[in-house]
Amino acid sequence: MRGWWREFAGLVLPVACGGCGRPRTALCTECGQALYGVRPRRVRPCPEPPGLPAVHAAAPYEDAVRAVLLAHKERGALGLAGSLGTALAGAVRGSVAASGAQAVELSQPVLLVPVPSARRAVRARGHDAGRRIALAASGELRRAGVSARVLAVLRQRRAVIDQSGLGARERLANLAGALEVAPGGRRLLEGGRVVLVDDLMTTGASLVEASRALRATGERLFHGFGQLSAAVVAAPSSAFEINRN
């Protein structure tokens, strides 16, 4: 019921820009430029945790971008999913290009695998923000001629505590072994270029655990398309500044 009400409210209530609050627009030109107006880049948290796949992000997590992500995830501004999906689609393109797969055949689609949110968080928010953005990104990619689809094959196998306030090492320990591929998921992952997707990367702990769970299904799934990679809408600005050879 809560999710239905948010969908309805988004259609009938006055809107304001999710980034700066400007009235009568869900996302103004300036905030849209901050979100998806620049070339996505490889990002690395510091410290970079072992097992983290190569991650591309569309924008630094600051100012308008931070406001838009929080408005969508925490305040139910569901109309922002399309813009966030556009940003994520750009990061996915950067991820695929960096892996050496410049062109993807229709028989070998890009498979977007969302990092699952905790069930209690989804219930509290009334929607699954990460999956909604992933679906918007796959639609954006298909409109651009890329064969893409979302495969929500990861699921939680045990409860984890709230990550807020935990340091990088504590987050890794909290999430270790928490995810698994659902029954039948391995078969769905075969024959495509798998890209892990999420709205935000902070320490990288969630992506490390999601990568571990996928690799546990069999390393051969990722042969032929380079290494397993990841794409996110945003990452800390410091993650953009680190450049390692």
C-alpha positions as CSV (number, residue, x, y, z in Angstrom):
1,M,0.0,0.0,0.0
2,R,2.8,2.4,0.9
3,G,4.5,1.9,-2.5
4,W,1.1,2.4,-4.3
5,W,0.6,5.7,-2.5
6,R,4.0,7.0,-3.5
7,E,3.4,6.1,-7.1
8,F,0.1,8.0,-7.0
9,A,1.5,11.0,-5.1
10,G,4.2,11.4,-7.6
11,L,1.6,11.9,-10.3
12,V,-0.7,14.4,-8.6
13,L,1.4,16.4,-6.2
14,P,3.5,19.5,-7.2
15,V,7.1,18.6,-8.0
16,A,10.3,20.3,-7.2
17,C,13.8,19.5,-8.4
18,G,15.3,16.6,-6.4
19,G,18.7,18.3,-6.5
20,C,18.1,21.9,-5.7
21,G,14.4,22.3,-4.9
22,R,13.6,24.5,-8.0
23,P,9.8,24.3,-8.5
24,R,7.8,22.7,-11.3
25,T,10.5,20.3,-12.5
26,A,11.6,16.9,-11.1
27,L,15.2,17.6,-12.1
28,C,16.4,20.9,-13.4
29,T,19.0,21.2,-16.2
30,E,21.9,22.1,-13.9
31,C,21.3,19.2,-11.6
32,G,20.8,16.8,-14.5
33,Q,24.2,18.0,-15.8
34,A,25.8,17.2,-12.5
35,L,24.2,13.7,-12.4
36,Y,24.8,12.5,-16.0
37,G,26.5,15.3,-17.9
38,V,30.1,14.1,-17.6
39,R,31.9,11.0,-18.8
40,P,31.8,8.2,-16.3
41,R,35.1,7.3,-14.7
42,R,36.8,4.4,-12.9
43,V,36.6,4.9,-9.2
44,R,38.5,3.3,-6.3
45,P,37.7,3.7,-2.6
46,C,40.6,4.3,-0.2
47,P,41.4,1.8,1.2
48,E,40.5,-0.4,-1.8
49,P,39.2,-3.7,-0.4
50,P,40.5,-7.0,-1.9
51,G,38.1,-8.6,-4.3
52,L,36.6,-5.3,-5.5
53,P,35.7,-5.5,-9.2
54,A,36.6,-2.6,-11.5
55,V,33.9,0.1,-10.8
56,H,32.8,3.0,-13.0
57,A,30.7,5.8,-11.5
58,A,28.7,8.5,-13.3
59,A,29.1,11.3,-10.7
60,P,30.7,12.3,-7.4
61,Y,28.4,11.8,-4.4
62,E,28.0,15.4,-3.4
63,D,25.7,18.4,-3.6
64,A,22.9,17.9,-6.1
65,V,23.8,14.3,-6.9
66,R,23.6,13.4,-3.2
67,A,20.3,15.2,-2.8
68,V,18.8,13.4,-5.9
69,L,19.8,9.9,-4.6
70,L,18.5,10.5,-1.2
71,A,15.2,12.0,-2.5
72,H,14.7,8.9,-4.6
73,K,15.8,6.3,-2.0
74,E,14.6,7.8,1.3
75,R,11.8,10.2,0.4
76,G,10.1,8.2,-2.3
77,A,10.7,10.6,-5.2
78,L,10.1,7.8,-7.7
79,G,10.0,10.1,-10.7
80,L,13.7,10.5,-10.4
81,A,14.4,6.9,-11.3
82,G,14.5,7.6,-15.0
83,S,17.3,10.3,-14.6
84,L,19.2,8.0,-12.2
85,G,18.8,5.2,-14.7
86,T,20.3,7.4,-17.4
87,A,23.3,8.1,-15.2
88,L,23.7,4.4,-14.4
89,A,23.5,3.4,-18.0
90,G,26.4,5.7,-18.8
91,A,28.4,4.1,-16.1
92,V,27.5,0.6,-17.5
93,R,28.8,1.7,-20.9
94,G,32.0,2.9,-19.4
95,S,32.4,-0.4,-17.5
96,V,31.8,-2.5,-20.6
97,A,34.1,-0.4,-22.8
98,A,36.9,-0.6,-20.2
99,S,36.6,-4.4,-20.2
100,G,37.4,-4.5,-23.9
101,A,33.9,-5.4,-25.0
102,Q,33.3,-2.5,-27.3
103,A,30.4,-4.1,-29.1
104,V,27.9,-6.5,-27.6
105,E,26.0,-8.9,-29.8
106,L,22.3,-9.4,-29.4
107,S,22.9,-13.0,-28.4
108,Q,25.2,-11.9,-25.7
109,P,23.4,-9.1,-23.8
110,V,24.6,-6.9,-21.0
111,L,23.2,-8.5,-17.8
112,L,22.7,-5.9,-15.0
113,V,22.8,-7.6,-11.6
114,P,21.6,-5.3,-8.8
115,V,23.2,-5.5,-5.4
116,P,20.2,-6.4,-3.2
117,S,19.1,-4.1,-0.3
118,A,18.3,-5.5,3.1
119,R,14.6,-6.7,3.2
120,R,13.9,-4.5,6.2
121,A,15.2,-1.4,4.3
122,V,13.0,-2.2,1.3
123,R,10.0,-2.6,3.6
124,A,10.7,0.7,5.4
125,R,11.2,2.7,2.2
126,G,8.2,1.1,0.4
127,H,10.3,0.4,-2.7
128,D,13.5,-1.2,-3.9
129,A,15.5,1.8,-5.0
130,G,18.4,-0.1,-6.5
131,R,16.3,-2.5,-8.6
132,R,14.1,0.4,-9.9
133,I,17.2,2.3,-11.1
134,A,18.6,-0.8,-12.7
135,L,15.4,-1.3,-14.6
136,A,15.5,2.3,-15.8
137,A,19.1,1.9,-16.9
138,S,18.4,-1.3,-18.9
139,G,15.6,0.6,-20.7
140,E,18.0,3.4,-21.5
141,L,20.6,1.0,-22.9
142,R,18.0,-0.8,-25.0
143,R,16.8,2.5,-26.5
144,A,20.5,3.2,-27.4
145,G,20.6,-0.2,-29.3
146,V,22.3,-2.2,-26.6
147,S,20.8,-5.6,-25.7
148,A,20.4,-5.3,-21.9
149,R,18.3,-6.8,-19.1
150,V,18.1,-6.9,-15.4
151,L,18.7,-10.1,-13.5
152,A,18.0,-9.8,-9.8
153,V,19.6,-13.2,-9.0
154,L,21.4,-12.1,-5.8
155,R,19.6,-12.6,-2.5
156,Q,20.4,-12.3,1.2
157,R,21.2,-15.6,2.9
158,R,21.5,-14.2,6.3
159,A,20.7,-11.0,8.2
160,V,23.2,-8.1,8.5
161,I,23.3,-5.2,10.8
162,D,22.8,-1.6,9.7
163,Q,25.9,-0.4,7.9
164,S,25.6,3.2,9.1
165,G,28.4,4.1,11.4
166,L,30.5,1.1,10.5
167,G,34.1,1.5,9.2
168,A,35.4,-0.1,6.0
169,R,36.7,-3.2,7.7
170,E,33.6,-3.6,9.8
171,R,31.4,-3.4,6.7
172,L,33.4,-6.1,5.0
173,A,33.1,-8.3,8.1
174,N,29.3,-7.5,8.4
175,L,28.6,-8.5,4.8
176,A,31.0,-11.4,4.4
177,G,29.0,-14.5,3.2
178,A,25.7,-12.6,3.4
179,L,24.7,-13.0,-0.3
180,E,24.1,-15.9,-2.6
181,V,22.8,-16.6,-6.1
182,A,19.2,-17.7,-6.1
183,P,18.5,-21.2,-7.4
184,G,18.4,-21.1,-11.2
185,G,20.4,-17.9,-11.3
186,R,23.6,-19.5,-12.7
187,R,21.8,-20.6,-15.8
188,L,20.4,-17.1,-16.4
189,L,23.8,-15.6,-16.1
190,E,25.3,-17.7,-18.9
191,G,25.9,-16.1,-22.3
192,G,26.0,-12.5,-21.2
193,R,28.3,-9.7,-20.0
194,V,27.6,-9.4,-16.3
195,V,27.8,-6.0,-14.7
196,L,27.0,-5.5,-11.0
197,V,25.0,-2.3,-10.5
198,D,24.1,-0.2,-7.4
199,D,23.1,3.4,-6.7
200,L,26.1,4.2,-4.6
201,M,29.5,2.9,-3.7
202,T,31.1,4.1,-0.4
203,T,33.7,1.6,0.9
204,G,33.0,-1.0,-1.7
205,A,32.0,-3.7,0.8
206,S,28.7,-4.4,-0.9
207,L,30.3,-4.8,-4.3
208,V,33.0,-7.1,-2.9
209,E,30.4,-9.4,-1.3
210,A,28.2,-9.4,-4.4
211,S,31.2,-10.2,-6.6
212,R,32.2,-13.1,-4.3
213,A,28.7,-14.5,-4.5
214,L,28.6,-14.4,-8.3
215,R,32.1,-15.9,-8.7
216,A,31.1,-18.7,-6.4
217,T,28.7,-19.9,-9.1
218,G,31.7,-20.6,-11.4
219,E,34.5,-18.5,-12.8
220,R,33.8,-19.7,-16.3
221,L,30.7,-17.5,-16.4
222,F,33.0,-14.5,-16.8
223,H,35.4,-15.8,-19.4
224,G,35.1,-14.2,-22.9
225,F,33.9,-10.8,-21.7
226,G,36.8,-9.9,-19.5
227,Q,36.6,-9.6,-15.7
228,L,33.4,-9.1,-13.8
229,S,32.9,-5.3,-13.4
230,A,30.5,-2.9,-11.7
231,A,28.8,0.3,-12.3
232,V,27.2,2.8,-9.9
233,V,25.4,6.1,-10.1
234,A,27.8,7.8,-7.6
235,A,30.9,7.4,-5.5
236,P,32.7,9.7,-3.0
237,S,34.6,12.5,-4.7
238,S,37.8,11.1,-3.3
239,A,37.3,7.9,-5.2
240,F,37.5,9.8,-8.4
241,E,40.8,11.4,-7.4
242,I,42.8,8.2,-7.0
243,N,44.6,7.2,-10.1
244,R,46.7,4.0,-10.0
245,N,48.4,2.2,-12.8
